[in-house]
Each structure stands twice: as C-alpha cells, then as structure tokens.
Amino acid sequence: MNAVTAHIKWIMLVSGALTCTMVYAAVAPQAALHGTFGETLDGPLAEVVVRNWGALVTLIGLMLIWGAFDPPVRSLVLAVAGASKLVFAGLVLAHGGRYLSQGAGIAIAIDLLWVVLFAWYLLSARAARA
C-alpha cells in the first residue's frame, strides 16, 4: 500500500474542507470574485451565477468529505472532484497569466496537487483490483 492509498481518508477530508471554503462565494459573491480573480461582476445575474458557482464547489467539497467516510463511493467522488478541479484550472489558464497573480493562481496550484493525489489513488486502487 502506498502513502496516498494509506492516507486517502485524510487527503479527502483536507481537500474537502478547503474546497468547502468556497461557500464564501455563495455568501459574499463580489468579495469572493475580487479575492479569487481581482475583478468583480455587476448585476443581479452575476449574483445568481457566482452564488451558484460557490454552492456547486461547496457541494464538491462535501462530496469529498462524504467519500472519505464511505469507501464504496470514493472512486466516483474522486473522479468528479478531480474533473471539476481540472475544468476550473483549464478555464482560468485559458486566459493566460491574467488571474495567476490573484487568488486563482494559488487555488489552481492547490487544486492540481489534489488532482495528482486523486489520480494516484484511483490508479493504485485500479491496479489493486486487477
């Protein structure tokens, strides 16, 4: 058993807890946008979209916490969370370095670390089943 497999519960709990901090976007959308991207959006539609984004990201965090305690759903949860984090990173990086000096740069670095750990676990679990 490798270190990631041995500690996946704690990896998922820490990742889930950090991911849940995006509830901030659901509560204070303009502040979250400014802190993450250094910019804000105006208007009621922006409020709805950013609050929804914060809620969805928070749900991913809650799924990670759930998966930490429920091994049968772990692979699905890790695949969904990893895909979500890759999409976020890809969308931000599609704008070049524009947002990398903001909070988004830190979020991408941390999210990509989680993706590597999730993939490592998924590949190790698959190899163990074979």
C-alpha positions as CSV (number, residue, x, y, z in Angstrom):
1,M,0.0,0.0,0.0
2,N,1.4,3.4,-1.0
3,A,1.3,6.6,1.1
4,V,-1.6,8.1,-0.9
5,T,-3.7,4.9,-0.6
6,A,-2.9,4.6,3.1
7,H,-3.9,8.3,3.8
8,I,-6.7,8.8,1.3
9,K,-9.3,9.5,4.0
10,W,-7.2,12.4,5.4
11,I,-6.4,13.6,1.9
12,M,-10.1,13.7,1.1
13,L,-11.0,15.4,4.4
14,V,-8.4,18.2,4.0
15,S,-9.3,18.7,0.3
16,G,-13.0,18.6,1.1
17,A,-12.6,21.1,3.9
18,L,-10.6,23.5,1.7
19,T,-13.0,23.1,-1.2
20,C,-15.9,23.9,1.2
21,T,-14.4,27.3,1.8
22,M,-15.9,28.4,-1.5
23,V,-19.2,28.7,0.4
24,Y,-17.8,32.2,0.7
25,A,-18.8,32.8,-2.9
26,A,-22.4,31.8,-2.1
27,V,-22.5,34.2,0.8
28,A,-20.4,37.1,-0.5
29,P,-20.1,36.8,-4.2
30,Q,-18.5,40.1,-5.0
31,A,-15.8,39.7,-2.3
32,A,-15.1,36.1,-3.4
33,L,-14.7,37.2,-7.0
34,H,-12.4,40.0,-6.1
35,G,-10.3,37.8,-3.8
36,T,-10.1,35.0,-6.4
37,F,-9.8,36.9,-9.7
38,G,-9.1,40.5,-8.7
39,E,-12.2,41.6,-10.5
40,T,-16.0,41.7,-9.9
41,L,-19.1,41.3,-12.0
42,D,-22.1,43.6,-11.7
43,G,-25.8,43.0,-11.8
44,P,-28.3,40.6,-10.4
45,L,-27.5,37.8,-12.9
46,A,-23.8,37.9,-11.8
47,E,-25.0,37.5,-8.2
48,V,-27.0,34.4,-9.2
49,V,-24.2,32.8,-11.2
50,V,-21.5,33.4,-8.7
51,R,-23.6,32.2,-5.8
52,N,-24.5,29.1,-7.7
53,W,-20.8,28.5,-8.5
54,G,-19.9,28.8,-4.8
55,A,-22.7,26.4,-3.9
56,L,-21.6,23.9,-6.5
57,V,-18.0,24.0,-5.5
58,T,-19.0,23.6,-1.9
59,L,-21.1,20.6,-2.8
60,I,-17.9,19.0,-4.4
61,G,-16.2,19.7,-1.0
62,L,-19.0,18.0,0.9
63,M,-18.8,15.0,-1.5
64,L,-15.1,14.7,-0.8
65,I,-15.9,14.6,3.0
66,W,-18.6,12.1,2.4
67,G,-16.3,9.9,0.3
68,A,-13.7,10.0,3.0
69,F,-16.0,8.1,5.2
70,D,-17.8,5.9,2.6
71,P,-15.2,3.8,0.6
72,P,-17.7,2.4,-1.9
73,V,-18.3,5.9,-3.3
74,R,-14.7,7.1,-3.2
75,S,-13.7,6.4,-6.8
76,L,-16.8,8.2,-8.1
77,V,-16.3,11.2,-5.8
78,L,-12.6,11.5,-6.6
79,A,-13.3,11.3,-10.3
80,V,-16.0,14.0,-10.2
81,A,-13.9,16.3,-7.9
82,G,-10.8,15.8,-10.0
83,A,-12.7,16.6,-13.2
84,S,-14.2,19.7,-11.6
85,K,-10.8,20.9,-10.4
86,L,-9.3,20.3,-13.9
87,V,-12.1,22.2,-15.6
88,F,-11.6,25.2,-13.3
89,A,-7.8,25.1,-13.8
90,G,-8.2,24.8,-17.6
91,L,-10.7,27.7,-17.8
92,V,-8.5,30.0,-15.8
93,L,-5.4,29.0,-17.6
94,A,-7.2,29.6,-20.9
95,H,-6.8,33.3,-20.1
96,G,-3.1,33.1,-19.9
97,G,-1.5,34.5,-16.8
98,R,-4.2,37.1,-16.3
99,Y,-5.5,35.6,-13.0
100,L,-2.5,33.7,-11.8
101,S,-1.2,36.6,-9.6
102,Q,-4.6,36.6,-7.9
103,G,-6.1,34.0,-5.5
104,A,-6.9,31.9,-8.6
105,G,-3.2,31.1,-9.1
106,I,-3.0,29.7,-5.6
107,A,-6.3,27.8,-6.0
108,I,-5.1,26.3,-9.3
109,A,-1.8,25.1,-7.7
110,I,-3.5,23.5,-4.8
111,D,-6.3,22.0,-7.0
112,L,-3.7,20.5,-9.3
113,L,-1.9,18.9,-6.4
114,W,-5.3,17.4,-5.3
115,V,-5.9,16.1,-8.9
116,V,-2.5,14.4,-8.8
117,L,-3.2,12.7,-5.5
118,F,-6.7,11.7,-6.6
119,A,-5.4,10.2,-9.8
120,W,-2.6,8.4,-7.9
121,Y,-5.2,6.9,-5.6
122,L,-7.6,5.9,-8.5
123,L,-4.7,4.3,-10.5
124,S,-3.5,2.5,-7.3
125,A,-7.0,1.2,-6.5
126,R,-7.5,0.0,-10.0
127,A,-4.1,-1.8,-10.0
128,A,-5.0,-3.4,-6.7
129,R,-8.3,-4.7,-8.2
130,A,-6.6,-6.2,-11.2
